[in-house]
Each structure stands twice: as structure tokens, then as C-alpha cells.
């Protein structure tokens, strides 16, 4: 039980940090600014990838790890896009995202 909980902690942490890195890089790409936006984005992504690789090295399945990482990362990116950058999605975009998340949930349930 502890190992399964630790997996989710690592996967959620990795997805959150990766999403923040995406947001920092997006902020720099759209608004310009200092070098710190790029450094922060790449630093977050390096941390996220290091944790993700550590999960794989510990014996967790790639499909299982990627499904949880992608779900959390996608939620963070959607939240940042909507709240921080005021980005709007079309109904077709929401449908596509919904289908992707349903697939991720089904992948996770299979484990």
C-alpha cells in the first residue's frame, strides 16, 4: 500500500512541476521578459523528468506512469491557460480533451 501511495505522490509531483514549467515557458514565449522565465521553466522540467525517470527506474510501468503524469500535467496546463493566460478553448477542443482524459482514466483503472 505504501509503495502504491508513493507512486501517486511521485507521479502527481512530477506532473505538477512539469505543468508549472510549461506555464513559465509559455509566459516567456508570449510576453517576453527576462531569462529567468526560461531558466525556471527548464529547471521545472528537469525536476519533473528526473522524478519521472526515477519512477521508471523503480520498476513502475511506463504506461501507468505516463497516464498519471499526463493527467496531472494536462490539468495544470489547462488551469494555467485558463486562469493565468485567459486562453479560451472551443467546444471541439473541450471534447478532444475530455476524450483524452477518459482514455487516461481507463488506462489507470486497468492497473
C-alpha positions, 0 to 999 in steps of 0.5 A, a space after each residue: 500500500 505504501 509503495 502504491 501511495 508513493 507512486 501517486 505522490 511521485 507521479 502527481 509531483 512530477 506532473 505538477 512541476 512539469 505543468 508549472 514549467 510549461 506555464 513559465 515557458 509559455 509566459 516567456 514565449 508570449 510576453 517576453 521578459 527576462 531569462 529567468 522565465 526560461 531558466 525556471 521553466 527548464 529547471 521545472 522540467 528537469 525536476 519533473 523528468 528526473 522524478 519521472 525517470 526515477 519512477 521508471 527506474 523503480 520498476 513502475 510501468 511506463 504506461 501507468 506512469 505516463 497516464 498519471 503524469 499526463 493527467 496531472 500535467 494536462 490539468 495544470 496546463 489547462 488551469 494555467 491557460 485558463 486562469 493565468 493566460 485567459 486562453 479560451 478553448 472551443 467546444 471541439 477542443 473541450 471534447 478532444 480533451 475530455 476524450 483524452 482524459 477518459 482514455 487516461 482514466 481507463 488506462 489507470 483503472 486497468 492497473 
